[in-house]
Amino acid sequence: MQALWMVLAAFFFATMAVGIKVASGSFSTFELVFYRGIVSVIFMGFVLRARGTTLATTVPMMHAWRALIGVLSLSAWFYAIAHLPLATAMTLNYMSGVWVAAFIVGGAVLYGHPERQGPLLASVLASFAGVIMILRPTLDQNQLFAGLVGLLSGMGAALAYLQVTALGKLGEPEARTVFYFALCTAAVGLASTLIDGFTPWAQVTWQAAAWLVPIGVLASLGQWCMTRAYSRGPTMLVANLQYSGIVFAAIYGLILFGDQIALVGWAGIALIVSSGLVATVLRSRMALTAPAQDP
């Protein structure tokens, strides 16, 4: 199933997050955004050339909107990370799956078919409950504004994912969509970094420097798989499967950084995995019964 590309994307993003954690000891946030973007531009440029895909597009404004909303969402998430506990910032950003589900269900209600999306909506909410069980976010009263920004980062990500879906329906190559997003990311990262300046290379550890290229390549592969999943797979199912990224991240933290996973966290992991499996089965049954219901 095409939606399973989202699981591979989640793995690439979680692996990239390991690199960002290491590299953040030497580079600022926007430096990492810039390096991630520029490496991705170069990597996807080679991919486009190898596949014979041109940069010319008949829907430039759709690419511009996808890139803009994606970068704004990323910036809002970074703001939330800086002003909130990490678990809270990640939880609010991962509400993107809930927002996607809300938008899809809202559309289904408008078209008079809400019952078809109900079970999948429940599976998305179950996965998000698993995220809360793993991360156990907290929010103080003086962090309400940052919490709102974090909430908007998740909504922005959802809008970007839906735009990716729309581009896929129009037949836009996934590699081209990823390239333009990387280009916008690099531009915003560069503009932001120039304000504070780049970190002198004499102050950069070799471990941090060694991760710069892998971060960009992993970001490209993750974006490519995510774009393919949202372009070709059922949107609600893809939104559910993206929560597998939290599972990969938790396992990386346990193995590489000595993070401990509480019993409730393991229960959350089990809930996310089982919810993803249930959603996959539900979507398969819906696909089989759809012709009989809508001849």
HUSUL-V188061 format. One record per run of one state. SS is the DSSP state (H for helix, E for strand, C for the rest). FROM is the first residue (numbers start at 1). TO is the last residue. If there is no record, write none. Layout:
BEGIN
ss->SS from->FROM to->TO
ss->SS from->FROM to->TO
END
This chain:
BEGIN
ss->C from->1 to->1
ss->H from->2 to->23
ss->C from->24 to->28
ss->H from->29 to->51
ss->C from->52 to->59
ss->H from->60 to->83
ss->C from->84 to->85
ss->H from->86 to->93
ss->C from->94 to->95
ss->H from->96 to->110
ss->C from->111 to->114
ss->H from->115 to->135
ss->C from->136 to->140
ss->H from->141 to->169
ss->C from->170 to->173
ss->H from->174 to->196
ss->C from->197 to->200
ss->H from->201 to->203
ss->C from->204 to->205
ss->H from->206 to->232
ss->C from->233 to->234
ss->H from->235 to->241
ss->C from->242 to->243
ss->H from->244 to->256
ss->C from->257 to->262
ss->H from->263 to->293
ss->C from->294 to->295
END
